[in-house]
Amino acid sequence: MSAVFDLSGKVAIVTGAAMAAAGAVVTLTGRSAEPLDQVALAIREAGGQADCELCDVTRRADIDALVARVEQRHDRVDILVNNAGIAARSAFVDVTDGDRAAMVETHMTGPFMACRAVLPGMIARKAGKIINTVSVLGELGRPWVVPYASATGGLRMLTRALAAEVAGANVQVNGIGPGYFLTGMNEAIVQDPALYEDRVTRVPARRWREPDELGGTVIYLASKASDYMSGKILYGDGGLSASF
């Protein structure tokens, strides 16, 4: 059974790494070198393989160049994980055009362009895995996060529609819908005791999730174990979406 989860030799691009622990050769991407270097170092110290590439996922030239470099270095891209994300809280009437554009560019335009860049190679090889990090808020309506929820909701539909288009080429497109995680994106909530307690009590599991708890889901969607699954969003939210 463990063989179906083995990613040895697979070449992965992760925007924004659990897959390295399963044997994948991971290219980590983002706009800041220091956090990428820290993650890559941790992967290497654990015996994995990781490269770093600076890339702004909202710029097509950056994404196309990134994919070209990885394909030149490793001959292919087997797995794409669209994981870049930003968050902001405000009343809808206070949202600026810049706020809206940033959400759409990061959560919709970036994944769209990344998928488009890797798909020709995947279709030609008739093999590939695309994993989009959506959000439970792309499924549930919530106040104060309308731009974020609507952008991730768009990514949810991109995942489903693209899955239907490329399934015949043996390319699987799926998504992960995290609930509340203890990450930097949610730091403002964590620092507000009343708000944090309110969010925790909404989760049936009565706790927020640690980032490394998402690793198994990513490995599953990147592995042969999910070869007949496409167009699905797996929600890791402690039962939050089931309770509404």
DOPA-479592 format. One record per residue: residue in one letter; x, y, z of N, C-alpha, C in turn; residue number from 1. Coordinates in Angstrom, 2 decimals, m for minus. Atoms other than C-alpha are relative to their C-alpha. Layout:
<rs>
(r 'A', (X, Y, Z), (X, Y, Z), (X, Y, Z), NUM)
...
</rs>
This chain:
<rs>
(r 'M', (0.83, m1.21, 0.00), (0.00, 0.00, 0.00), (0.86, 1.26, 0.00), 1)
(r 'S', (m0.82, m1.21, m0.08), (2.82, 2.43, 0.79), (0.51, 0.43, m1.36), 2)
(r 'A', (m0.52, m0.35, 1.32), (3.97, 2.27, m2.84), (m0.89, 1.00, m0.73), 3)
(r 'V', (0.88, m0.91, 0.73), (0.89, 4.14, m4.06), (0.15, 1.43, 0.50), 4)
(r 'F', (m0.23, m1.34, m0.54), (1.86, 7.09, m1.85), (1.44, 0.48, m0.21), 5)
(r 'D', (m1.41, m0.32, 0.20), (5.51, 7.08, m2.94), (0.15, 1.02, m1.12), 6)
(r 'L', (m0.22, m1.05, 1.00), (6.51, 10.27, m4.76), (1.45, 0.07, m0.45), 7)
(r 'S', (m1.43, 0.00, 0.34), (10.15, 9.27, m5.33), (0.20, 0.34, m1.47), 8)
(r 'G', (m0.32, m0.39, 1.36), (11.53, 10.98, m8.41), (m0.96, 0.96, m0.64), 9)
(r 'K', (0.96, m0.94, 0.56), (8.47, 13.13, m8.99), (0.51, 1.43, 0.18), 10)
(r 'V', (m0.45, m1.39, m0.03), (9.17, 16.78, m9.78), (m1.20, 0.89, 0.29), 11)
(r 'A', (1.13, m0.81, m0.46), (6.94, 19.25, m7.95), (0.37, 1.47, 0.10), 12)
(r 'I', (m0.10, m1.43, m0.25), (6.47, 23.01, m7.97), (m1.04, 0.35, 1.06), 13)
(r 'V', (0.90, m0.43, m1.07), (4.97, 24.45, m4.78), (0.08, 1.51, 0.11), 14)
(r 'T', (0.01, m1.45, m0.14), (3.96, 28.12, m4.85), (m0.31, 0.35, 1.45), 15)
(r 'G', (0.29, m0.61, m1.30), (4.00, 30.12, m1.68), (1.14, 0.15, 0.89), 16)
(r 'A', (0.60, 0.36, 1.26), (6.79, 20.51, 2.00), (0.06, m1.47, 0.09), 17)
(r 'A', (0.19, 1.39, m0.43), (5.38, 17.64, 2.87), (0.39, m1.00, m1.07), 18)
(r 'M', (m0.28, 0.95, 1.06), (5.94, 16.07, m0.54), (1.45, m0.43, m0.02), 19)
(r 'A', (m1.41, 0.37, m0.03), (9.70, 16.11, m0.05), (0.21, m1.22, 0.90), 20)
(r 'A', (m0.11, 1.14, m0.90), (9.25, 13.67, 2.83), (m0.44, m1.29, m0.68), 21)
(r 'A', (0.46, 1.18, 0.73), (7.54, 11.29, 0.39), (0.88, m0.29, m1.21), 22)
(r 'G', (m0.97, 0.29, 1.03), (10.46, 11.50, m2.03), (0.02, 0.94, m1.19), 23)
(r 'A', (0.05, m0.89, 1.16), (9.53, 14.30, m4.44), (1.17, 0.99, 0.01), 24)
(r 'V', (m0.97, m1.08, 0.17), (12.05, 16.79, m5.80), (m0.81, 1.29, m0.09), 25)
(r 'V', (0.90, m1.14, m0.14), (10.43, 20.04, m4.72), (0.69, 1.31, m0.35), 26)
(r 'T', (m0.43, m1.38, 0.22), (10.89, 23.54, m6.11), (m0.97, 0.91, 0.73), 27)
(r 'L', (0.80, m0.92, m0.80), (9.64, 26.08, m3.58), (0.07, 1.38, m0.62), 28)
(r 'T', (0.02, m1.32, 0.62), (8.55, 29.44, m4.94), (m0.70, 1.02, 0.89), 29)
(r 'G', (0.60, m1.08, m0.75), (7.65, 32.78, m3.44), (0.70, 1.29, m0.35), 30)
(r 'R', (m0.57, m1.31, 0.31), (8.49, 36.47, m3.44), (1.14, 0.38, 0.93), 31)
(r 'S', (m1.05, m0.32, m0.98), (10.87, 36.42, m0.44), (0.94, m1.19, 0.16), 32)
(r 'A', (m0.99, 1.08, m0.01), (14.08, 34.41, m0.38), (0.15, m0.64, 1.38), 33)
(r 'E', (m0.33, 0.53, m1.32), (14.55, 34.03, 3.38), (m0.92, m1.12, 0.46), 34)
(r 'P', (0.85, 1.11, m0.43), (11.45, 31.96, 4.23), (0.13, m1.23, m0.88), 35)
(r 'L', (m0.20, 1.13, 0.89), (12.00, 29.80, 1.16), (1.26, m0.77, 0.37), 36)
(r 'D', (m1.26, 0.64, m0.37), (15.60, 29.13, 2.16), (m0.13, m0.80, 1.30), 37)
(r 'Q', (0.18, 0.70, m1.28), (14.53, 28.15, 5.67), (m0.73, m1.32, m0.20), 38)
(r 'V', (0.75, 1.23, 0.26), (11.99, 25.62, 4.41), (0.85, m0.99, m0.78), 39)
(r 'A', (m0.85, 0.88, 0.80), (14.40, 24.24, 1.82), (1.09, m0.64, 0.85), 40)
(r 'L', (m1.03, 0.53, m0.88), (17.11, 23.84, 4.46), (m0.57, m1.12, 0.87), 41)
(r 'A', (0.63, 1.01, m0.84), (14.72, 21.93, 6.72), (m0.26, m1.28, m0.80), 42)
(r 'I', (0.25, 1.16, 0.84), (13.79, 19.64, 3.82), (1.29, m0.76, m0.26), 43)
(r 'R', (m1.28, 0.66, 0.28), (17.43, 18.94, 2.97), (0.55, m0.68, 1.23), 44)
(r 'E', (m0.50, 0.60, m1.23), (18.36, 18.31, 6.59), (m0.75, m1.28, 0.35), 45)
(r 'A', (0.80, 1.21, m0.24), (15.56, 15.74, 6.72), (0.24, m1.06, m1.07), 46)
(r 'G', (m0.32, 0.98, 1.03), (17.02, 13.99, 3.68), (m0.73, 0.18, m1.31), 47)
(r 'G', (0.75, m0.24, 1.22), (14.78, 15.49, 1.01), (0.77, 0.85, m0.99), 48)
(r 'Q', (m0.60, m0.81, 1.05), (15.53, 17.42, m2.17), (m0.88, 1.22, m0.24), 49)
(r 'A', (0.77, m1.23, 0.17), (14.50, 21.05, m2.56), (0.84, 1.08, m0.66), 50)
(r 'D', (m0.56, m1.19, 0.61), (15.30, 24.02, m4.77), (m0.89, 1.19, 0.36), 51)
(r 'C', (0.78, m1.22, m0.23), (14.16, 27.63, m4.34), (0.04, 0.88, m1.24), 52)
(r 'E', (0.08, m0.92, 1.12), (12.99, 30.03, m7.02), (m0.87, 1.19, 0.41), 53)
(r 'L', (0.82, m1.18, m0.23), (11.83, 33.61, m6.54), (m1.00, 0.15, m1.14), 54)
(r 'C', (1.05, m0.10, 1.01), (8.54, 34.10, m8.35), (m1.18, 0.75, 0.57), 55)
(r 'D', (1.23, m0.69, m0.34), (5.62, 36.51, m8.18), (m1.12, m0.67, m0.80), 56)
(r 'V', (1.00, 0.79, 0.70), (2.62, 34.33, m8.99), (m1.04, 0.85, m0.72), 57)
(r 'T', (0.94, m0.85, 0.71), (0.65, 37.34, m10.19), (0.57, 0.51, m1.33), 58)
(r 'R', (m0.65, m0.45, 1.23), (3.11, 37.92, m13.06), (0.20, m1.19, m0.94), 59)
(r 'R', (m0.10, 1.11, 0.94), (2.80, 35.68, m16.11), (1.44, m0.27, m0.39), 60)
(r 'A', (m1.39, 0.20, 0.41), (6.42, 36.26, m17.12), (0.77, m0.79, 1.05), 61)
(r 'D', (m0.66, 0.73, m1.08), (7.61, 35.04, m13.71), (m0.37, m1.47, m0.01), 62)
(r 'I', (0.46, 1.39, m0.03), (5.48, 31.89, m13.84), (0.53, m0.77, m1.20), 63)
(r 'D', (m0.49, 0.69, 1.19), (6.40, 31.00, m17.41), (1.49, m0.28, 0.10), 64)
(r 'A', (m1.44, 0.19, m0.15), (10.09, 31.49, m16.65), (0.31, m1.07, 1.05), 65)
(r 'L', (m0.18, 1.01, m1.04), (9.82, 29.41, m13.47), (m0.20, m1.41, m0.55), 66)
(r 'V', (0.30, 1.33, 0.54), (8.20, 26.46, m15.24), (1.06, m0.40, m1.02), 67)
(r 'A', (m1.03, 0.30, 1.00), (10.74, 26.69, m18.09), (1.30, m0.43, 0.67), 68)
(r 'R', (m1.24, 0.36, m0.69), (13.65, 26.57, m15.64), (m0.10, m1.38, 0.65), 69)
(r 'V', (0.17, 1.31, m0.64), (12.24, 23.60, m13.72), (m0.02, m1.11, m1.05), 70)
(r 'E', (0.03, 1.01, 1.06), (11.52, 21.71, m16.94), (1.37, m0.20, m0.61), 71)
(r 'Q', (m1.36, 0.13, 0.52), (15.03, 22.44, m18.16), (0.88, m0.77, 0.97), 72)
(r 'R', (m0.83, 0.64, m1.03), (16.55, 21.28, m14.88), (m0.38, m1.47, 0.22), 73)
(r 'H', (0.47, 1.35, m0.35), (14.41, 18.18, m14.35), (m0.74, m0.70, m1.14), 74)
(r 'D', (0.62, 0.58, 1.18), (12.91, 17.57, m17.80), (m1.52, m0.02, 0.03), 75)
(r 'R', (1.46, 0.08, m0.07), (9.33, 17.81, m16.56), (m0.49, 0.63, 1.31), 76)
(r 'V', (0.68, m0.33, m1.26), (6.86, 18.98, m13.91), (m1.11, m1.02, 0.17), 77)
(r 'D', (1.02, 1.02, m0.26), (4.82, 16.12, m12.44), (m1.14, 0.53, 0.85), 78)
(r 'I', (0.96, m0.44, m1.00), (3.03, 18.02, m9.68), (0.09, 1.52, 0.14), 79)
(r 'L', (0.07, m1.44, m0.29), (1.91, 21.62, m9.25), (m0.91, 0.18, 1.21), 80)
(r 'V', (0.81, m0.35, m1.16), (0.69, 22.86, m5.88), (m0.13, 1.51, 0.05), 81)
(r 'N', (0.26, m1.44, m0.08), (m0.87, 26.33, m6.02), (m0.39, 0.33, 1.43), 82)
(r 'N', (0.17, m0.17, m1.44), (m0.49, 27.38, m2.41), (0.16, 1.44, 0.46), 83)
(r 'A', (m0.19, m1.40, m0.40), (0.16, 31.13, m2.47), (m1.32, 0.58, 0.47), 84)
(r 'G', (1.23, m0.60, m0.50), (m2.33, 33.15, m0.47), (0.26, 1.23, 0.84), 85)
(r 'I', (m0.03, m1.18, m0.85), (m3.02, 36.45, 1.24), (m1.37, 0.12, 0.65), 86)
(r 'A', (1.28, m0.17, m0.70), (m5.74, 37.49, 3.66), (m0.14, 1.45, 0.48), 87)
(r 'A', (0.29, m1.34, m0.53), (m7.40, 40.72, 4.77), (m1.43, 0.00, 0.51), 88)
(r 'R', (1.33, m0.11, m0.57), (m10.41, 41.56, 6.93), (m0.44, 1.46, m0.02), 89)
(r 'S', (0.58, m1.34, m0.04), (m12.60, 44.60, 6.40), (m1.45, m0.09, m0.41), 90)
(r 'A', (1.37, m0.08, 0.48), (m16.19, 45.62, 5.85), (0.02, 0.13, m1.53), 91)
(r 'F', (0.03, 0.00, 1.47), (m17.17, 45.17, 2.21), (0.01, 1.42, m0.56), 92)
(r 'V', (0.08, m1.37, 0.53), (m17.94, 48.88, 1.77), (1.34, 0.72, 0.10), 93)
(r 'D', (m1.32, m0.62, m0.13), (m14.36, 49.68, 2.79), (1.05, m0.63, m0.90), 94)
(r 'V', (m0.95, 0.68, 0.89), (m12.73, 47.34, 0.26), (0.37, 0.92, m1.16), 95)
(r 'T', (m0.46, m0.82, 1.11), (m10.61, 49.26, m2.24), (0.17, m0.85, m1.26), 96)
(r 'D', (m0.26, 0.72, 1.25), (m10.06, 48.36, m5.87), (1.32, m0.76, 0.08), 97)
(r 'G', (m1.28, 0.67, m0.16), (m6.48, 47.52, m4.92), (m0.12, m1.27, 0.83), 98)
(r 'D', (0.23, 1.19, m0.82), (m7.64, 45.13, m2.19), (m0.61, m1.12, m0.84), 99)
(r 'R', (0.69, 0.99, 0.83), (m9.97, 43.37, m4.60), (0.94, m0.61, m1.04), 100)
(r 'A', (m0.91, 0.48, 1.04), (m7.36, 43.15, m7.34), (1.05, m0.94, 0.57), 101)
(r 'A', (m1.02, 0.84, m0.61), (m4.75, 41.70, m4.99), (m0.54, m1.39, 0.31), 102)
(r 'M', (0.61, 1.30, m0.31), (m7.12, 38.94, m3.88), (m0.20, m0.83, m1.26), 103)
(r 'V', (0.27, 0.72, 1.24), (m8.13, 38.02, m7.41), (1.30, m0.44, m0.67), 104)
(r 'E', (m1.27, 0.32, 0.64), (m4.58, 38.14, m8.75), (0.72, m1.16, 0.70), 105)
(r 'T', (m0.71, 1.03, m0.75), (m3.17, 35.95, m5.96), (m0.74, m1.33, m0.02), 106)
(r 'H', (0.76, 1.24, m0.18), (m5.98, 33.42, m5.57), (m0.63, m0.55, m1.27), 107)
(r 'M', (0.61, 0.47, 1.24), (m7.35, 33.22, m9.11), (0.95, 0.11, m1.19), 108)
(r 'T', (m0.83, m0.20, 1.17), (m5.05, 34.74, m11.72), (1.29, m0.80, 0.07), 109)
(r 'G', (m1.24, 0.74, m0.15), (m1.85, 33.19, m10.33), (m0.17, m1.49, m0.26), 110)
(r 'P', (0.23, 1.42, 0.29), (m3.19, 29.61, m10.19), (m0.40, m0.27, m1.45), 111)
(r 'F', (0.40, 0.15, 1.41), (m4.81, 30.07, m13.61), (1.24, m0.04, m0.89), 112)
(r 'M', (m1.18, m0.07, 0.86), (m1.48, 31.06, m15.17), (0.95, m1.15, 0.27), 113)
(r 'A', (m0.88, 1.11, m0.32), (0.48, 28.38, m13.32), (m0.51, m1.30, m0.63), 114)
(r 'C', (0.59, 1.19, 0.63), (m1.92, 25.67, m14.48), (0.25, 0.02, m1.51), 115)
(r 'R', (m0.19, m0.12, 1.44), (m1.70, 26.95, m18.04), (1.45, m0.26, m0.40), 116)
(r 'A', (m1.42, 0.18, 0.33), (2.11, 26.89, m17.91), (0.45, m1.45, 0.08), 117)
(r 'V', (m0.46, 1.39, m0.17), (2.48, 23.29, m16.69), (m0.80, m1.00, m0.83), 118)
(r 'L', (0.87, 0.98, 0.63), (m0.40, 21.68, m18.57), (0.49, m0.53, m1.35), 119)
(r 'P', (m0.47, 0.58, 1.27), (1.17, 21.37, m22.06), (0.90, m1.21, 0.20), 120)
(r 'G', (m0.88, 1.14, m0.26), (3.89, 19.11, m20.66), (m0.74, m1.17, 0.60), 121)
(r 'M', (0.76, 1.08, m0.64), (1.49, 17.13, m18.49), (m0.89, m0.71, m1.01), 122)
(r 'I', (0.88, 0.60, 1.01), (m0.94, 16.59, m21.37), (0.81, m0.82, m0.99), 123)
(r 'A', (m0.85, 0.74, 0.94), (1.89, 15.54, m23.70), (0.46, m1.33, 0.59), 124)
(r 'R', (m0.46, 1.24, m0.66), (3.10, 12.97, m21.13), (m1.17, m0.86, 0.47), 125)
(r 'K', (1.21, 0.66, m0.52), (m0.48, 12.01, m20.21), (0.17, m0.41, 1.46), 126)
(r 'A', (m0.17, 0.22, m1.44), (0.35, 12.33, m16.53), (0.24, 1.33, 0.68), 127)
(r 'G', (m0.24, m1.23, m0.76), (0.13, 15.12, m13.99), (m0.99, 0.16, 1.13), 128)
(r 'K', (0.83, m0.29, m1.17), (m1.27, 16.31, m10.69), (0.04, 1.49, 0.27), 129)
(r 'I', (0.10, m1.41, m0.39), (m2.50, 19.82, m9.94), (m0.84, 0.06, 1.26), 130)
(r 'I', (0.67, m0.13, m1.29), (m3.48, 20.70, m6.38), (m0.13, 1.48, 0.33), 131)
(r 'N', (0.25, m1.40, m0.31), (m5.09, 24.06, m5.64), (m0.44, 0.14, 1.45), 132)
(r 'T', (0.42, m0.28, m1.37), (m5.31, 25.37, m2.10), (m1.11, 1.05, m0.06), 133)
(r 'V', (1.16, m0.88, 0.06), (m8.77, 26.88, m1.93), (m0.20, 0.58, 1.41), 134)
(r 'S', (0.28, m0.39, m1.38), (m10.33, 27.60, 1.49), (m1.40, m0.46, 0.31), 135)
(r 'V', (1.37, 0.30, m0.39), (m13.35, 26.54, 3.44), (m0.90, 1.21, m0.23), 136)
(r 'L', (0.78, m1.22, 0.25), (m14.43, 30.16, 2.93), (m0.39, 0.15, m1.47), 137)
(r 'G', (0.47, 0.04, 1.36), (m14.73, 29.43, m0.77), (m1.29, m0.78, m0.13), 138)
(r 'E', (1.24, 0.78, m0.06), (m17.66, 27.23, 0.24), (m1.04, 0.65, 0.89), 139)
(r 'L', (0.91, m0.58, m0.99), (m19.15, 29.10, 3.20), (0.00, 1.53, m0.10), 140)
(r 'G', (0.07, m1.45, m0.03), (m20.36, 32.69, 3.23), (0.38, 0.54, 1.37), 141)
(r 'R', (m0.43, m0.60, m1.27), (m18.69, 34.83, 5.90), (0.15, 1.51, m0.17), 142)
(r 'P', (m0.19, m1.45, 0.09), (m18.69, 38.56, 6.66), (1.46, 0.39, 0.18), 143)
(r 'W', (m1.31, m0.63, m0.20), (m15.59, 40.76, 6.60), (1.12, m0.61, m0.86), 144)
(r 'V', (m1.02, 0.62, 0.85), (m13.77, 38.51, 4.11), (m0.56, m0.23, m1.40), 145)
(r 'V', (0.67, 0.22, 1.28), (m15.87, 38.94, 0.97), (0.98, m0.11, m1.17), 146)
(r 'P', (m0.93, 0.15, 1.13), (m12.95, 39.55, m1.47), (0.75, m1.34, 0.05), 147)
(r 'Y', (m0.73, 1.27, m0.14), (m11.04, 36.55, m0.09), (m0.91, m1.18, m0.33), 148)
(r 'A', (0.92, 1.11, 0.22), (m14.08, 34.25, m0.08), (m0.39, m0.11, m1.46), 149)
(r 'S', (0.42, 0.04, 1.40), (m15.15, 35.22, m3.59), (1.15, m0.44, m0.91), 150)
(r 'A', (m1.15, 0.40, 0.82), (m11.62, 34.81, m5.00), (0.28, m1.49, 0.15), 151)
(r 'T', (m0.24, 1.43, m0.19), (m11.12, 31.38, m3.43), (m1.18, m0.83, m0.50), 152)
(r 'G', (1.13, 0.68, 0.61), (m14.62, 30.44, m4.52), (0.19, m0.14, m1.51), 153)
(r 'G', (m0.32, 0.08, 1.43), (m13.52, 31.23, m8.07), (1.03, m1.07, m0.27), 154)
(r 'L', (m1.01, 1.05, 0.16), (m10.48, 28.99, m7.61), (m0.62, m1.38, 0.14), 155)
(r 'R', (0.72, 1.27, m0.15), (m12.81, 26.24, m6.46), (m0.63, m0.42, m1.33), 156)
(r 'M', (0.62, 0.33, 1.27), (m14.69, 26.43, m9.76), (1.02, m0.20, m1.11), 157)
(r 'L', (m1.08, 0.26, 0.95), (m11.47, 26.69, m11.76), (0.47, m1.44, 0.14), 158)
(r 'T', (m0.44, 1.37, m0.26), (m10.43, 23.42, m10.12), (m0.96, m1.00, m0.62), 159)
(r 'R', (0.99, 0.96, 0.48), (m13.66, 21.65, m11.03), (m0.11, 0.01, m1.52), 160)
(r 'A', (0.14, m0.09, 1.45), (m13.95, 22.94, m14.59), (1.24, m0.52, m0.73), 161)
(r 'L', (m1.23, 0.46, 0.63), (m10.30, 22.33, m15.44), (0.14, m1.51, 0.14), 162)
(r 'A', (m0.06, 1.45, m0.20), (m10.52, 18.83, m13.97), (m0.79, m0.72, m1.08), 163)
(r 'A', (0.83, 0.63, 1.02), (m13.33, 18.00, m16.39), (0.65, 0.08, m1.39), 164)
(r 'E', (m0.60, m0.17, 1.33), (m11.34, 19.33, m19.35), (1.19, m0.91, m0.23), 165)
(r 'V', (m1.26, 0.71, 0.22), (m8.05, 17.49, m18.77), (0.00, m1.42, 0.54), 166)
(r 'A', (0.03, 1.35, m0.55), (m9.20, 14.24, m17.15), (0.34, m1.05, m1.05), 167)
(r 'G', (m0.29, 0.96, 1.05), (m8.98, 12.44, m20.49), (1.47, m0.11, m0.33), 168)
(r 'A', (m1.45, 0.04, 0.20), (m5.26, 13.27, m20.61), (0.72, m0.59, 1.21), 169)
(r 'N', (m0.54, 0.59, m1.21), (m4.76, 11.50, m17.26), (0.69, 1.05, 0.89), 170)
(r 'V', (m0.46, m1.05, m0.91), (m4.17, 14.80, m15.46), (m1.12, 0.24, 1.00), 171)
(r 'Q', (0.99, m0.19, m1.05), (m5.94, 15.11, m12.13), (0.16, 1.39, 0.63), 172)
(r 'V', (0.02, m1.34, m0.60), (m6.92, 18.53, m10.77), (m0.94, m0.06, 1.20), 173)
(r 'N', (0.78, 0.03, m1.23), (m8.10, 18.65, m7.17), (0.37, 1.18, 0.88), 174)
(r 'G', (m0.26, m1.11, m0.90), (m8.20, 21.10, m4.31), (m0.04, m0.41, 1.44), 175)
(r 'I', (0.04, 0.15, m1.45), (m7.64, 21.34, m0.60), (m0.67, 1.25, 0.56), 176)
(r 'G', (0.70, m1.12, m0.61), (m9.99, 23.50, 1.42), (0.29, 0.06, 1.49), 177)
(r 'P', (m0.32, m0.07, m1.43), (m8.29, 24.28, 4.74), (m1.03, 0.84, 0.76), 178)
(r 'G', (0.77, m0.84, m0.90), (m10.33, 25.59, 7.63), (0.93, 0.97, 0.68), 179)
(r 'Y', (m0.86, m0.92, m0.74), (m8.72, 27.68, 10.34), (1.31, m0.68, 0.37), 180)
(r 'F', (m1.34, 0.53, m0.27), (m4.97, 27.07, 10.54), (0.81, 1.03, 0.76), 181)
(r 'L', (m0.90, m0.88, m0.76), (m2.34, 28.49, 12.86), (1.16, 0.41, m0.89), 182)
(r 'T', (m1.02, m0.50, 0.92), (m0.44, 30.34, 10.15), (0.05, 1.52, 0.08), 183)
(r 'G', (m0.14, m1.45, 0.01), (0.75, 33.87, 9.55), (m1.20, 0.72, m0.58), 184)
(r 'M', (1.17, m0.64, 0.60), (m2.32, 34.59, 7.43), (m1.09, 0.28, 1.03), 185)
(r 'N', (1.04, m0.15, m1.02), (m4.49, 34.22, 10.54), (0.52, 0.65, 1.28), 186)
(r 'E', (m0.63, m0.57, m1.19), (m2.18, 36.06, 12.93), (m0.89, 1.04, 0.67), 187)
(r 'A', (0.84, m1.05, m0.57), (m4.62, 38.98, 13.37), (m1.11, m0.60, 0.86), 188)
(r 'I', (1.04, 0.65, m0.79), (m7.32, 36.59, 14.61), (0.58, m0.60, 1.26), 189)
(r 'V', (m0.63, 0.65, m1.16), (m4.96, 34.69, 16.90), (0.34, 1.03, 1.07), 190)
(r 'Q', (m0.39, m1.04, m0.95), (m3.83, 37.95, 18.50), (m1.17, 0.69, 0.67), 191)
(r 'D', (1.20, m0.57, m0.60), (m7.42, 38.91, 19.33), (m0.70, m1.11, 0.77), 192)
(r 'P', (0.52, 1.13, m0.78), (m8.46, 36.59, 22.21), (m1.49, m0.26, m0.20), 193)
(r 'A', (1.44, 0.18, 0.14), (m12.19, 37.20, 21.85), (m0.35, m0.55, m1.38), 194)
(r 'L', (0.27, 0.45, 1.37), (m12.18, 36.77, 18.09), (0.49, m1.43, m0.20), 195)
(r 'Y', (m0.56, 1.35, 0.13), (m9.96, 33.70, 18.29), (m0.89, m1.03, 0.69), 196)
(r 'E', (0.87, 0.93, m0.72), (m12.19, 32.05, 20.89), (m1.31, m0.21, m0.75), 197)
(r 'D', (1.22, 0.13, 0.79), (m15.24, 32.77, 18.75), (0.21, m0.95, m1.17), 198)
(r 'R', (m0.27, 0.86, 1.15), (m13.62, 31.07, 15.75), (0.23, m1.45, 0.43), 199)
(r 'V', (m0.25, 1.36, m0.48), (m12.48, 28.07, 17.79), (m1.31, m0.69, 0.35), 200)
(r 'T', (1.25, 0.62, m0.41), (m15.96, 27.48, 19.21), (m0.89, m0.34, m1.19), 201)
(r 'R', (0.78, 0.33, 1.20), (m17.39, 27.40, 15.66), (0.44, m1.32, m0.62), 202)
(r 'V', (m0.55, 1.21, 0.59), (m15.20, 24.41, 14.78), (m0.41, m1.20, 0.86), 203)
(r 'P', (0.39, 1.15, m0.80), (m16.69, 21.06, 15.88), (1.17, m0.69, 0.69), 204)
(r 'A', (m1.17, 0.62, m0.63), (m13.17, 19.75, 16.60), (0.52, 0.81, 1.18), 205)
(r 'R', (m0.36, m0.89, m1.11), (m12.78, 22.69, 19.04), (1.49, 0.32, 0.06), 206)
(r 'R', (m1.40, m0.44, 0.08), (m9.29, 23.51, 17.87), (0.29, 0.41, m1.43), 207)
(r 'W', (m0.51, m0.32, 1.32), (m7.43, 25.04, 14.96), (1.06, m1.02, m0.38), 208)
(r 'R', (m0.91, 1.02, 0.52), (m5.21, 22.92, 12.78), (1.41, 0.55, m0.12), 209)
(r 'E', (m1.40, m0.35, 0.23), (m1.41, 22.95, 12.69), (0.32, m0.20, m1.49), 210)
(r 'P', (m0.27, 0.11, 1.43), (0.04, 23.49, 9.19), (0.48, m1.37, m0.45), 211)
(r 'D', (m0.53, 1.28, 0.44), (1.88, 20.17, 9.11), (m1.06, m1.11, m0.04), 212)
(r 'E', (1.07, 1.00, 0.07), (m1.43, 18.33, 9.54), (m0.60, m0.11, m1.39), 213)
(r 'L', (0.52, 0.02, 1.36), (m2.21, 19.12, 5.91), (0.84, m0.89, m0.91), 214)
(r 'G', (m0.95, 0.72, 0.85), (0.76, 17.10, 4.62), (m0.56, m1.28, m0.60), 215)
(r 'G', (0.52, 1.27, 0.50), (m1.02, 13.76, 4.33), (m0.99, 0.18, m1.14), 216)
(r 'T', (0.97, m0.27, 1.05), (m3.80, 15.26, 2.22), (0.70, 0.38, m1.30), 217)
(r 'V', (m0.76, m0.40, 1.18), (m1.29, 16.85, m0.16), (0.65, m1.22, m0.65), 218)
(r 'I', (m0.65, 1.20, 0.53), (0.63, 13.58, m0.52), (m1.02, m0.90, m0.70), 219)
(r 'Y', (1.04, 0.82, 0.62), (m2.60, 11.70, m1.23), (m0.37, 0.53, m1.38), 220)
(r 'L', (0.42, m0.57, 1.28), (m3.63, 14.09, m4.00), (1.13, 0.03, m1.02), 221)
(r 'A', (m1.14, 0.00, 0.91), (m0.11, 14.08, m5.47), (0.41, m1.41, m0.43), 222)
(r 'S', (m0.46, 1.37, 0.20), (0.20, 10.29, m5.47), (m0.94, m0.81, m0.89), 223)
(r 'K', (0.81, 0.90, 0.81), (m1.12, 7.35, m7.48), (m1.30, m0.37, 0.71), 224)
(r 'A', (1.21, 0.37, m0.75), (m3.66, 6.78, m4.71), (m1.22, 0.80, m0.45), 225)
(r 'S', (1.12, m0.85, 0.43), (m5.77, 9.60, m6.20), (m0.15, 0.04, m1.52), 226)
(r 'D', (0.01, m0.03, 1.47), (m5.40, 8.65, m9.88), (m1.41, 0.03, m0.60), 227)
(r 'Y', (1.36, 0.00, 0.55), (m9.17, 8.23, m10.29), (m0.88, 1.06, 0.67), 228)
(r 'M', (0.72, m1.11, m0.62), (m10.12, 11.33, m8.34), (0.37, 1.29, m0.71), 229)
(r 'S', (m0.28, m1.29, 0.62), (m10.46, 14.67, m10.08), (m1.21, 0.92, 0.16), 230)
(r 'G', (1.05, m0.98, m0.16), (m12.43, 17.85, m9.55), (m0.57, 0.07, 1.40), 231)
(r 'K', (0.49, 0.02, m1.37), (m12.81, 17.33, m5.81), (0.76, 0.99, 0.87), 232)
(r 'I', (m0.62, m0.84, m1.02), (m12.13, 19.70, m2.93), (m0.08, m0.76, 1.32), 233)
(r 'L', (m0.04, 0.70, m1.28), (m11.03, 17.95, 0.26), (0.14, 1.05, 1.11), 234)
(r 'Y', (0.01, m1.02, m1.05), (m11.92, 20.10, 3.25), (0.61, m0.56, 1.29), 235)
(r 'G', (m0.62, 0.33, m1.28), (m9.60, 19.83, 6.24), (m0.34, 1.11, 0.98), 236)
(r 'D', (0.50, m1.15, m0.77), (m11.62, 22.01, 8.59), (m0.59, m0.38, 1.35), 237)
(r 'G', (0.49, 0.39, m1.32), (m12.37, 20.04, 11.75), (m1.50, m0.10, 0.08), 238)
(r 'G', (1.45, 0.13, 0.02), (m15.98, 19.58, 10.67), (m0.75, 1.30, m0.21), 239)
(r 'L', (0.64, m1.31, 0.12), (m16.65, 23.31, 10.10), (m1.02, 0.03, m1.12), 240)
(r 'S', (0.94, m0.06, 1.13), (m18.22, 22.94, 6.65), (m1.16, m0.97, 0.16), 241)
(r 'A', (1.08, 0.97, m0.22), (m20.29, 19.96, 7.83), (m1.05, 0.52, 0.96), 242)
(r 'S', (0.89, m0.47, m1.05), (m21.89, 21.99, 10.58), (m0.87, 1.18, m0.42), 243)
(r 'F', (0.80, m1.12, 0.49), (m23.49, 24.65, 8.36), (m0.87, m0.48, m1.16), 244)
</rs>
